[in-house]
Amino acid sequence: MIQGNGFTIKESKFDYFFGRVVSSPSNEARSRQNLQDLSKLGIDESNNGQERLMEIFETGLSASEIKRKINEYGITIIKQVEV
């Protein structure tokens, strides 16, 4: 676990963010898509990418909520955050 300022995240989540998950075809595709999306935003793991995501997560704690979606997997909260 990695402790952020006001939140905790499993270190293995960064495997999803940076394209390293290959446990199943769907997880691998999702992980690759995350990597592509972060690359488009200029977030690269080799260039302080993990630290940048931690900053974004911290900023998100106080950001305005735009939408909330509830399904069988839990609650997804969408917030407005400037990257």
Summary of the structure (lengths in Angstrom):
residues: 83
radius of gyration: 13.5
end to end distance: 23.8
largest distance: 35.9
contacts: 177
relative contact order: 0.15
helix: 45%
strand: 20%
